[in-house]
């Protein structure tokens, strides 16, 4: 068993333990491997270890990996900040986009997603604890955005994504409360099933609060090499 397989097994065990402590089904939490700055060869090894969902932050780097690994059945997630001039590539190449925080971004993704493709899964990024350095819409804006975005064609609005400040477990509970409260605004409430929160250092707290998808990089791949950023 190689190091990546061992790392993935340890993370899955941590997810399982957190679910048990929260009295949740371990299959109710998905593992998204945050693979930014790691080369395609490393992703291929992690794929061989059983991982299928990969999250990327930098568009050009991600597009290069998507091309290099096109023979693999990978579910690609974009988890970086979404800029207006990059929506076309996101709409064409990804299965999920987590960083939507404005109606105009959702409208562009909807219009640029081919009708022949499966609907693009999206999450609203919410600045849940009012950090000056974080992107995301304000909690008070979420209900209206859900109402409008859930009606757009070629998109499937799945839920919320949050990145609280370190050591702020209370923000996870706030995110879960908001997630539950705005479901009634969704045109297709059966699609509202994803609360993307929790990373390597705080995934257990996020799962206890109700996370359904944890975004894990360091615990899977080790420290990142930022010199490799595209």
C-alpha positions in Angstrom: 0.0 0.0 0.0 1.5 3.4 -1.0 1.5 6.6 1.0 -1.5 8.1 -0.9 -3.6 5.0 -0.3 -2.7 5.1 3.4 -3.5 8.8 3.6 -6.9 8.3 2.0 -7.7 5.4 4.3 -6.8 7.5 7.3 -9.1 10.4 6.1 -11.9 8.0 5.4 -11.5 6.5 8.9 -11.6 10.0 10.4 -14.9 10.7 8.4 -16.3 7.4 9.6 -15.4 8.2 13.3 -16.9 11.7 13.0 -20.1 10.3 11.6 -20.4 7.7 14.3 -19.9 10.4 17.0 -22.6 12.5 15.3 -24.9 9.5 14.9 -24.8 9.9 11.1 -24.5 7.4 8.3 -20.9 7.4 7.2 -22.1 7.4 3.6 -23.8 10.8 4.1 -20.5 12.6 3.8 -18.5 12.7 0.6 -14.7 13.2 0.3 -13.6 15.8 -2.2 -9.8 15.6 -2.7 -8.4 19.2 -3.0 -5.6 18.6 -5.6 -4.5 22.2 -6.4 -0.8 22.5 -7.1 -0.3 18.7 -7.2 0.7 17.2 -10.6 -1.5 15.0 -12.7 0.7 12.0 -11.9 -0.2 12.4 -8.2 -3.9 12.6 -9.0 -3.7 9.5 -11.1 -2.2 7.7 -8.1 -5.0 8.9 -5.9 -7.5 7.8 -8.5 -5.9 4.3 -8.4 -6.4 4.4 -4.6 -10.2 4.8 -5.2 -10.7 8.6 -5.2 -13.1 9.9 -7.9 -13.9 13.5 -6.9 -11.2 16.1 -7.2 -11.4 19.8 -6.4 -9.3 22.5 -8.2 -8.8 26.2 -7.4 -6.8 27.5 -10.3 -8.5 27.3 -13.7 -5.6 26.9 -16.1 -4.0 24.3 -13.9 -7.3 22.5 -13.7 -7.8 22.6 -17.5 -4.4 21.1 -18.0 -5.1 18.3 -15.6 -8.6 17.6 -17.1 -6.9 17.2 -20.5 -4.0 15.0 -19.1 -6.5 12.8 -17.2 -9.3 12.7 -19.7 -9.2 8.9 -19.8 -10.1 8.7 -16.1 -13.7 8.8 -14.8 -13.0 11.9 -12.6 -15.8 14.1 -11.2 -14.1 17.6 -11.4 -15.1 20.3 -8.9 -14.1 23.9 -9.2 -13.7 25.3 -5.7 -11.9 28.6 -6.3 -13.4 32.1 -6.7 -15.4 32.4 -9.9 -14.6 35.3 -12.1 -16.9 36.4 -14.9 -14.3 36.0 -17.6 -13.8 32.3 -16.7 -17.3 31.0 -16.6 -17.2 29.6 -20.1 -14.5 27.1 -19.3 -16.2 26.2 -16.0 -19.5 25.6 -17.7 -17.9 23.4 -20.3 -15.4 21.3 -18.4 -16.6 20.8 -14.8 -19.3 18.8 -13.1 -19.5 21.1 -10.0 -18.8 24.7 -9.3 -18.7 25.6 -5.6 -17.8 29.3 -5.6 -20.9 31.0 -7.0 -21.8 34.1 -5.0 -23.6 36.4 -7.5 -26.6 36.0 -9.7 -24.7 37.2 -12.8 -22.2 34.3 -12.4 -25.0 31.7 -12.2 -26.7 33.3 -15.3 -23.5 33.1 -17.3 -22.8 29.5 -16.2 -26.4 28.6 -17.2 -26.2 30.2 -20.6 -22.8 28.7 -21.3 -23.6 25.1 -20.3 -24.5 23.0 -23.3 -28.0 21.6 -23.1 -26.6 18.3 -24.2 -24.5 18.1 -21.0 -25.8 17.1 -17.6 -26.9 20.1 -15.6 -23.9 21.8 -13.9 -24.1 21.3 -10.1 -23.4 24.5 -8.2 -23.1 25.6 -4.6 -23.5 29.1 -3.3 -20.4 30.3 -1.5 -21.5 32.2 1.7 -19.2 34.4 3.8 -20.8 32.8 6.9 -18.7 34.7 9.5 -18.2 38.1 7.8 -14.4 37.7 7.1 -12.9 40.6 5.2 -10.6 38.4 3.3 -13.1 35.8 2.1 -15.3 35.8 -1.0 -18.9 34.8 -0.8 -22.4 36.4 -0.6 -23.8 37.5 2.7 -26.1 35.2 4.6 -29.0 37.7 4.2 -28.7 37.4 0.5 -28.9 33.6 0.3 -32.7 33.2 0.2 -33.2 35.5 -2.7 -30.3 33.9 -4.6 -31.7 30.5 -4.1 -35.1 31.6 -5.4 -33.6 33.0 -8.6 -30.8 30.6 -9.3 -32.8 27.5 -8.7 -35.0 28.5 -11.7 -32.2 28.8 -14.2 -31.9 26.1 -16.9 -28.8 23.9 -17.3 -27.9 24.3 -13.6 -28.7 22.2 -10.5 -28.4 24.3 -7.4 -27.3 21.8 -4.8 -26.5 23.7 -1.6 -24.0 25.9 0.2 -20.2 26.1 0.5 -18.5 27.9 3.4 -15.0 28.5 4.6 -15.2 29.7 8.2 -12.2 31.3 10.0 -10.0 28.8 11.8 -11.3 27.6 15.2 -14.8 28.9 14.5 -16.9 25.8 14.9 -20.0 27.9 15.6 -19.9 29.1 12.0 -20.6 25.5 10.9 -23.7 25.4 12.9 -24.8 28.8 11.5 -24.2 27.4 8.0 -26.4 24.3 8.7 -29.2 26.5 10.1 -29.0 28.7 7.0 -28.9 25.6 4.7 -32.1 24.3 6.4 -33.9 27.7 6.4 -33.5 28.5 2.7 -34.5 25.1 1.3 -38.1 26.3 1.0 -37.0 29.0 -1.5 -35.7 26.4 -3.9 -37.8 25.7 -7.0 -36.7 22.1 -6.8 -36.1 21.4 -3.1 -35.3 17.7 -3.7 -32.0 18.9 -5.3 -31.0 20.8 -2.1 -28.7 18.2 -0.5 -25.1 19.5 -0.3 -23.4 21.4 2.5 -19.8 21.7 1.5 -17.7 22.6 4.5 -14.8 21.3 6.5 -11.2 20.8 5.6 -8.2 18.8 6.9 -8.0 20.6 10.2 -11.7 20.9 11.0 -13.6 18.2 9.1 -14.8 16.5 12.3 -16.4 19.7 13.6 -18.0 20.3 10.2 -19.4 16.8 10.1 -20.8 17.1 13.6 -22.6 20.3 12.4 -24.1 18.6 9.3 -21.5 18.8 6.5 -22.2 16.5 3.5 -19.0 17.1 1.7 -15.5 17.8 3.1 -12.8 19.4 1.0 -9.5 17.8 2.0 -6.1 18.5 0.6 -3.2 18.4 3.1 -4.3 15.3 4.9 -4.5 13.5 1.6 -1.5 14.8 -0.4 0.7 16.4 2.2 2.0 20.0 2.0 1.3 21.9 -1.2 4.0 23.1 -3.6 2.8 26.5 -4.5 5.7 27.0 -7.0 3.7 24.6 -9.2 0.7 27.0 -9.4 -0.2 27.6 -13.1 
